[in-house]
Amino acid sequence: MQHDEPNIPAEIREEFEVLASNTVDILPVEEFAQKLVRARSEGRPLRVKYGADPSAPDIHLGHSVPIRKLKDFQDWGHKVVFIIGDYTARIGDPSGKNSARPRLAKDEVNANAQTYLEQIFKILDREKTELAYNSAWLEPMTVSDTIELMSSYTVSQMLEREDFHNRFDSEVPIYIHEFIYPLLQGRDSIEIHADIEIGGTDQKFNLLVGRELQRGKGQEPQCIMTLPLLVGLDGTHKMSKSLGNYIGISENAQAMFGKAMSIPDDIMWDYFELAVGLTEKETQTMRRAVESGASHPRDVKEDLARRIVTLYHGADTAEREAQDFRARFTLRKFPEKTAERVTLSLADAPNLAQVLALTGAAKSSREAQRLAKQGAIKVIEYPEPHTLSAHPAGGSLGLLRAPLAPGVYKLKIGKTRFVVLTITP
């Protein structure tokens, strides 16, 4: 994104440009530049705040966008303060929601928090990250403390927030505890003396509340930095586990690569910038090559999938998954290295219909027969001599009913599942 850049010394310009890249808002941008200049001259790193409510156990690429920006700050020597919202998660952030968010139990929040920490350090430098749990200062608050905090904002100010405003106009209930959430998030900024706070565009109101609360406490107010929301695999809605349009950063490499290859062509450029970290200039060069016909979109998307898998599983794994994907979907070869291995006895699995039911590929023999009629079952290889040779690979009922013999069978089930089946006597 482009910003009106203030005049800053040449030695700060590169840092400013890296930190400002791919952001939507930096407010106020002049103060942000001044903070960078002062931090450099005083040898004092900025305290960069990011808060995450562990409302679910998994982090996906959408969550990684602000976390990757935090890594940029770390690379320039600044201190990241990562706040685990173990208290605010029990309230539920209403940002961007058209209804009240479910409240979570303390044990559930704590369990989710542990998985969060395991995942964020796939991106952040653990040694350069300060962790804080906001229950440390929010849980001890008395009723008087809460009332004092609430007195710093009016109902009309809260209704300036778009989601609250829309719900009010639509007569959708807004609960009082939802008004408290932005104030508690702002209290976090006071407690850790944040210089900068980062969040998605849906967090803009909350970040500005923190700025005002700091000012009211006599602190130098934080600058805020908002980042785009990553659109999910459906190409329409923001990435969300509840919508099933996500790539989890802890998913296995095969699933991650396959999902990346399903990203719609028109939004893959956002993934290059936001999920991988390419500059806008680099992305535009690639885009022009596709538009001119010099590059094929499939090859560019494979490059994207490689980059994503490399970030979380390493380059060697990414290369293996690229070869496997091409074998399965482009060259139509059987993926020997990554196919599932299943061993069954002849007594348990007298025919393929039983095999499909036992392996969970079909709920029953009857469903296996339905899949066969649709051509969703293929036998790529079977032991010779064998009665299956009378039934060409393609999924006929005869193929499913034909008695099996001891040996190795290679199956393709649906579009993406490959199984090496060993039948023992």
N, C-alpha and C positions, 0 to 999 in steps of 0.2 A: 504494500500500500504506500501511497505517496503522502508525505507530510510537509508542511511548511517548516523547513529547517531553519533554526536560528543560526546566527553567526557564532561559530565555536572554533577554538584553536585547531590548527591542522592536526596536531598530535592526538586529538580526541575524535576527529571526524570518522576514522575507520571504525572505531568502537561504536560511535553513535549509529552509523549506518547498519552495522551488523545487528545491534540490539533493536533498532527500529524496523528492521526488515520483516515483512509479512504481518505487520500489525494493522489494526483498523484505527484505533485511537491511541494517542499519547497525550494525556491532559494533566497539566498544561505542558506543551512541548518545550517551551522556553525554560520552565523550571526543571524539567528532566535534563536538559542540556547543562544547566547550571550545576545540578547535582553531580553529573559526570565530571565536570571540570573541577569542582571542589573535592570530590573523592580522589581524583588523580593528584591534585596539588597537596592534599593533606595526607595522602597515603592511607585513607580510610575507605574500605570497601562499603558499598551501599548494601543496605539490608533489604533484600527483595522477597516479598511475602507472596506465598501462594497457599490457599487453603483448600482442602479436599474433604468432603464429608464421605466417609466410607459407607455409603448407602447400599453398595453391592460389592461382591468380592473381587470382581475382575475389572481391569483397566483395559480400555480399547484404544485404537489409534486416535479417536477423537480426544480422549483425555491426554494423549501424548503431545498434542500441539502446544499447550502452555508449558508442559514439563520440558519439552525440547527448548523452549525459549528460556526457561530457567537455566538450562545447561549452557546456553549462550552467555548468560550473565556469569555463571561460574567460570567459564573459559576466559572471561575478562577480569577475573579476580574478585568478583563480588560474592557476598554471602547470601545464600538462599536459605530462607526460613520457611520450612515446609510445615504447615499447620494441619495436623490431623483433627478434623472436626468431630471428635468423638462425642462432644456434647451437642453441638448444633445438628448433627445427624439425627439425634433423637427428636428434633423439632421438625426438620425437613425444610429445605430451601424451596420456596415457591417460585423462584425465578423461571420465567418462561413456561410456567404451568397454567393450565386453564381450570385447575381444581386443586384442592389442598393435597399436599403430598403425604403419603402414609408415614406415620411415626414408627421408629424402630426401637426394639428392645436393646438395653445396654449390652448384653452378652453378644447379640448379633452384630452390633456396631464394632465391638472389640475384636471379634473374629475377622470381620471384613478388614479392619485396620491392619492386622498382621499381614494379610495377603497384599494389601496396598503397598506396604513397605518393601516386601519382596520384589514387587514389580517396578516401583519407581526407580529403584537403584539399578535397573537395567539401562536407565538413561542418565540419571544424576550421579555425580561423584559423591559417594557416601561421606568421605572425609571433609568435603566442603559444604555439607548440608547440615543445618541446625534443625532438629526436630522439636516440635512442641505440640502438646495436646491441649485443646482449648478448655477441656474440663477442669484443668488446673486453676483457671481463674474464673470460669463461668459457674461451675458447680457451687463454689462457696458464696455466690452472690445472695444477699438477703432480699426480702421483698422491698426494703427501702432502696437498696442498690438498683434493683430492677426499675422501680418507679423513677428514680433519678435519671437512669439511662433513657427511659421512655419519654421523659420530659424534654429531651433534646430535639425531638422531631414531632411535627404535627400530622394529623390524619390527612390533611390536604396535601402535604408534602409526599406522604406515602402513596397517595392516589395519583401522583404525577408519574409513577412507574407504570409502564405500558400494560403489563399483565394484570396488575391490580385495577387499573383504570378500565380495562376491557371487561374484567369480571364484574366490576361494579355496575357498568352500563348494561351488562347482560343479566344482571340480578343473580349471578353465581355467587354463592356464599364466600366471604373472605373472613377467616377466623383471626381473632386478635393475636394469637401466637405467631401468625405469619408476618404480622407487622413487626414483631420483635426480632425476627431473624436478621434483617439487614443491620439492626443496631448491635446485635451480638457479634456479627462479623466485623463491624466497625470497632467494637471493643477489642477484638483480636489485634487490630492494627495499633491500638494504643499500647497494649501490653508488650508487644515485641518491637515497638518503635520503628515501624516500617517506613522505609524511604520510598519504595515502589511497591505497588500491588498489581499482580497480573491475574487476568481472568478472561473468560469468553465474552463475546459481545452481549450475551444475556445477563452478564454480571455487572454491567456498567453502572447501574443505579447503586448497587450494593457497594461497589468500590468507591463511588463518590461520597456515600454516607460515611465511610471510614475516614475519608479526607476531612470532612466537616467535623466529625467527632474529635479527631486529633487536634484540629484547630481550636476547638472548644476547651481542650485540656492543656492548651499552651504549647503543644508540640508543633514542630514544623510539619505541615500536612504532606502526606504521601502523594506522589504522582501516580496516575493510574495508566495501565497499558492493557488494552483489550485485543484479543486475537480472534480470527474468524472461527466459526463453528464448522467442523468438517462434515460434509454431506456424506451420508452412509451409502452402502452398496446399492440401495434402491434408486439412487440418483435424485431423490426428492427430499427426504427428511434428514435431519441431523443424525449422525451416527448414534445409535442407541441399542443397548442389549435387549431391551424390551421389544424393540421393533425387529430384532433379528438381522439388522443391516450393518453389522459391525465386524471388525477384525480385532480379536483380542491379542494383546501383546504377549500373552503366555500360551497362546495356542500352539499346537505342534506345527512344524515347518510346512508340512504338506498342506494342511488346512489353510495356513496363512498364505501360501503361494497361490493356491487355487482360488481363494476369495479375492486376492489382489487381481488375478486375471479376469475376474467378473466385474471389476469396476467399470462403469460406463465410460466410453471414450471421452465424452465432453467434460467430465469432471476429474479425469485422471491427472490433469495439470495441477489441480489443487492439492492432490496427494503428493506430487513431486515437491511442492513448496512447503506444505504444512506438515506432512507426515515423514518426509525424508530430509528436507532442509535445503533443497536447491534454491538458488536465487531466482528472482523473477526474470533476469536476463537469460540465465541458463534454460529456464523453462520455455521462454519465448523462442529461443533458438530451436529447441526440439519441436515446438508446435509448428513453426514455419516449415520445418523439414517434412512434417506429416502433411501439412496443407499443400505443399508443392509436389507431393508424391515421392520425394526423395527417401522418406522413411515410411514403413508400414505401421499402422497403429498397433497391430499385434506385437510387433517387435519392440516398440516403445513401451507397451504395457508389460512385456516380459522383463524389460529393464527395470521398470518400477517394482515389479514383484520381487526381482532379485535384490534390489536395494532394501526393500522392507524386510525381507527374510534375513538379509545380511546384518541388519541392525540388531535383531533379536536372537539370531541363531548362528551367525557367522557366515563368511563367504563360501567356505567349502560346502556347507549345508545348502546354501542358496543355489550353488552350481548343480548340486545333485538333484534338487527339487526342480530346477529348470529342465534338466535332461529328462527327468521322470515325467514332467508335465507334457513335454513335447512328445515323448513316447506314447503317452496315453491318449492325448487329444489331437496331436498333429501327425505324428508318424504312425499312430495306431498300433504300436507295439505293446507287448505285454510287459508291465513294469516289474521285472523280477525282484529288484532289491527292496521295493517298498510294498509289494503285495502282502495281504494278510496271510498268515500261515494257520491252517486249521487241520487237526488230526482227529479222525473219528474211526470207530470200529465198524466193520461191515454189519455187525449185529444191530448197531444203533442207527446206521444210515444205509439201508438197503437200496435206496434210489435217491436221485437228486432232489426230489420234492421234500424228502425227509431232511436232507442236508440243509436246504434253504430254511426250513423251519427251525432246525437245531441251532443254526448260526445266527438266527435273528434277521436274516435277509427277507423272510416272509413270516407272517404270524402263524400260518398254517400251511399244510399241503395244498389246500384249496386255493389260498392266495398265491402260492407258488405257481399253480397252474394258470391263474389269471395273468401273472407276470409273464409267463412263458408265451401265452397267446399274444401279448403285446410286444413280444420280441425283446423283453428286458433281460432275458437270461441267455448267455452264450457260453458254450464250452469251447475254449480256445485249444485245449490239448487234453488228450486222454490216453490211457495205456492201450497198447495193441497186443494181441488182438482183443477186440471188445465189441459188444453189441451196440455200443454208442456209434460205431462207425456207420451204422445203418441210418443214423439220424444226423444230418449235417448240422453243424453249429448254427444256432439261430433260434432255438427255444421252442420246439414243438412239444406237444403233450407226450409223444412217444419218447422223446429224449428224457423227460422228467421221470417217466415210469420205468424206463429201461433199468434192469438190475445192474448195480455197480459191481466192480471187481477190485481186488486189492491193487493199489498203485497210486499214481499221482495224477490229479486233474487240475487244470487251470481254468478258472471261471471268471467271466465278467458279468457282474450283477448291476443293472442300471447303467448309468453313465460313468460313474467314478469309482465303483468298488471292484477290486480285483482280489481274487482269493486263490491261493495254492492249497488244494485240498489233498490230504494224504489219507487214503482208506487202508486201514490195517486189517488183516484176516480176522 
